[in-house]
Amino acid sequence: MIRALVCSALADDFSTLRIEARELAPLAKDEVRVRMRAASLNFPDLLMTQGKYQLKPPLPFVPGMEGAGNVVAVGERAGDVKVGDAVVVASRFGMLADEVNVPAASVRPKAVAMTWAEAASYPAAWLTAYVALVRRGALQKGETLLVHGAAGGVGMAAVDLGLLLGARVIATAGSQEKLDVLKARGAHHVINYTQGFRDEVKRITNDRGADVIYDPVGGDVFDESVRCIAFDGRLLVIGFTSGRIPSVSVNMPLIKGFSVVGVRAGEYGRQFPERGRENIQAIEKLAHEGLVRPHVGFSATLEGAVDAFRAMAARRVIGKAVITF
């Protein structure tokens, strides 16, 4: 028997999340069993437990999209994966458990220099950032990148990747503590978005505006972004953590000459499998070169997982929230 955090019913306050004892299914021939050492939370995990995400797993289900641990059993067709291997695991859900069965093809070697918490924290965020900035946004060296929600997991990954790609990075967040962390990570400019950001972005860019805007927030942040994007700019729609899905009058992209581009990193890989493999290989390479530096801002055991969900919902987490086993 294993322990897992189970969502038995949908609830806005995460009150239906419970630790339960479960029996793992027999290992399939192409699967491996991983004893989890750490798993991290992503905003879609919160939305799934509330029934507000595009993917709606059948109830009951175990949340968690990514983690890291040791392989403890392998199926007959597990390829090169061996018992004892330290691996990173990614899935659409199911990772918040002591042990998980996953396809052998879905695990990747853990970077030696990373802690378990760090290894569990980068796959989803960095894949989102890579698909957004490289595949969809075509960010070029020397361009100005404006990252909203920059102190969250996907935002911080975009800041870091933007810097690696040679962009001038403007990062927005909602508190001085968050801005200080972003500045220490190398962001060229930081702005408290709660006080507005349009005028400051225009000032920084000599009235041109940002070439690429990375927006996981939506709502009012999206609306104001339309007012400070450069001609030929790309406004990347990552998500709606603000809770409001915005809209834009199509005369604005016409007059200002910018594109509104949707980003679904996982779906991109499913639609274009070869590019999807290339994306994963690219971020793995960066991780093994020591260029991926996840910031773990909240850590708890499985018993404290509900607190982690609530801290994320209240915007109290800087970087990633991690559950350790």
N, C-alpha and C positions, 0 to 999 in steps of 0.2 A: 504494500500500500504506500502511496505517496500523499503528500499534502499539496493542495492547490488552492488558489484564491478563485472562488466560483461566483459568477454573477448569475443568480437564480431568477431575478426579475429586474426590469428596467426601473431606474430611479434617479432623479436629478441629484440627490444628495449622497449617492454611493452607499446608502444604508443596506442595500441588499447584497453587498459583497461579503462573503463568508469564507473562512478557511474550512475546507472539507477534506476528508480522507477519500482517496480515489484509487482504483486499481487500473494500472496502465494496460492497454490492449497488448496482445502478443506482438512482438516486433515483426514487421513485414520484411521480406527479403531485401528490399532496396532501402531500408531505414536503418538509422542508428539511434541509440538511446543516450541521451546526454544528461548527466547529473549537473544541474544548474548551480553555478556559483554566484551569479548576479543576473538581474534582468532590469531593464530600464523602462520607464513609462514614456509614452508619447501622447500628444493631445487626442489622436483618434481613439486611444484606449478609453479615455474619459467619455468621449462621444458615443462609443459603442455601448457602454454600460447605461447610457441614457437613451439609447435608441435614436440618436441624432446623426449618426454617421451613415455614409452611403452603403457601407458593408454592414449587414445586420446578421451576426451569427445566430443560429438557433439556440434558444435557451434550453438548459443552462449552458454557459460557456466559460472558459478560462481566459481572461484578458492577457495582454502582453504580446508585443510584436518582436521583441529582440532580447537577446541575452548572451551569456557566455558560460562555458563549463567544460567538464571533462567527459569524453566518450566512455561509457561503461559497458556497452554491448553493441554489436554490429550484426546486421543481416548478412545473408549469404552473398548478396550482390551489392555490398557497400563500397566497392571500389577500393580506393587507396586509404580510406578512413580506418584507423586502428583504435582498439581499446587503449585508453590513456591519453589520446590526443586532446590537446587544449584547443577548443574551437569557439567560434562565434556563430550564433544561431539566429536566423531571422524567419518570421512567419507572419501571417496576417493576424493571428491571435494564438493564445495557448501557452505562452512562455512563463506565466507566473505560477510555477509549480516546481517541486523538488526535482523531478525528472520529467523529461519529455521525449516522445518518439517523433523523429523528423526525418524527411527524406535525406539520404546521405549526400545527395547533390546540393542540398541547401546549406550545408555547414562549410565554414571557411576556417583556415588556421588562424589562431589568435596571434596577434603581434606580440613578440616576446617582451618588448619594453612596456606594454600596457598592463595596468592592473586589471583585475576582473571587472571592476566597476566601469573603468574606461572602455574596455573591450565591449561591454554590454551596451554602451551608450552612443556609439557612432553610426551603426549601419543605416538606420532609417533616416536620421537627420542628414547625414552626409550624402546619402543617395538622393534625397529630396533636393539638397543644395546643388548637387552635381547636375541632375537632370534640369533643374531650373536655370542655373547660370550658364552651363556649357551647352546643353542640348536645346533648350527652349529659348533662353535669353541671349545666347551667343555673346556673352560678355567679353569685351576686348581689353587688352592691356591699355591702361591710360584712361579708360572710361570711368565715369562716376557711378558707383553703386550705392543706392539708398536701401538699407535693410531695416524693416520694421520688426517689432517684437524681437529685437536683436539679442536680448538677454535670455531668451528661451532656447530650447535645444536646436530647433531647425533654424532659428535666427542666428545663433552663434556659429553654427556650421557654415551659414552663408557668409558671415563676416570673415571667418577664417579662410574659406575657399576663395572669396573675393580678393583677399590680400595675396594669396598664393598666385592668383591669376594676374596680378599686377594692377588691379583697379584701385581707384581712390574710394575709400569706404566711408560712408556716413551711416552711423548706427543710431537708431532711436530706441528708447526704453522709457519706463514710467517712473523711475526713481533715481536719485543720485547714486545710491549704492550700485545699482545695475550699470549706470553709466561709467562709474569708476572701474568696474570689472572690464567693461568693453574697451575702455581707453587703455587699460593695462595689457589687453590682448592685442593691441595694435591698431584699432580703428582710428582713422585719421581725424574724424570729427564725430562728436556725440551730441545728441539733442534729446531733451525731455519732451516727448511728443504730447504730453498732457497740456503743454503750454503752446501748442501749435508748432509746426515745423516748416511750413511752406516758405515763409520769408527767409528763414535761416538757410534752407537749401538753396534758394535763389541767390542769396548773398555769397555762399561758399562757391557756387558755380558761376559767379559773374552773370547772373540772371539767365543762364542757359537752362538750368534744371538738371535732374539726374537722368543719365542715359538708361539705366536699368533700375527698376524699383521692385524689391522682393517683399511681398506683402502676405504674411500669414494671419493678419489681423482682420482685414475687411472693415466694414462699417464706416465710421467717420474718417479713419485713417486712409482708406481707399479713396474716399471723396476728396480729401485734401491732396493726396498723391497726384490726382489728375491735374491739380493746379501747379505742380512743380516738376513735371516731367519734361524732358528735352524733346525737341523735334526728332523724329525717328527713334524715340525711346521705346522701351519694352516694359510694360507694367505686368509683373508676374503674379498671378493669383495662386497663392499657396493654400489658403484656408481662411477661416472666419472665426478666430478665437474671440472676437468681440461679441459674437452672437448674432450680428446682423449681416445678412448677405446684401451687399450694395448693388447698385446699378449705375450705368453711365449712359447719358444721351449720346447716340452715335455721331452727332455732329462734333463732339469734342475730339475723338480720335481723328476725325476727318480734318478739322481745322488745325489741330496741333500736330498731326502727322505721327501719332504714336500707336502702338499695338497693345491690346489687352490679351495676355497669353495665359491659358490655363496650364497648371502643372499638377500632374498626378504621376509621381515617380514610379510607383509599383505598376500602375496600368500601362505606363510607357514601356516598361520592360516586357509586359505580357503582350502588347501589341507589336513590339519590335524585339523579338527574343535575342537576336544577335547583338543589337545595340544594348539591350538590357544586360547581357553578359559583359560587354565592354564597359558599361557603367560600373558594375560591381568590381571588375578587375581594376579599374582606375582608382576607385576609393580604397581598395585593398592595398594597392601599391603605395598610396600616400600613407596609409596606416603603418605599413611595415617599414617605411622610410622615416617614421617618427614625426610626420607632418600633421597628423590628426591628433588634436589635443582636447578631448572632451573635458568640459568643466562639470564636475559632479557637485551640485549645490544642495542636494538633499539625499540622505541615505537612511534606510530603515530595513528591519527584518520583515518577513512576511506578515507577522503580527501587526506591524505598523503600516501595512500597505494602504489601508483606507485613509490614514493620515496623509500619506504621500499623494493620493488622488485629490484630497481636499486642498492640500497645499498648492498643487498645480492649478486647480480650478480657481484659487484665490490669488494667483499670480505671485506667490511667495517664493517660488523656486527660481534660482538663477542657474541656467544651464540645464542639467538633467537631474531627474529624480530616479534613484536606483534602489532596487530591492535586493538585499543580499541573502544568501542561503547558507 
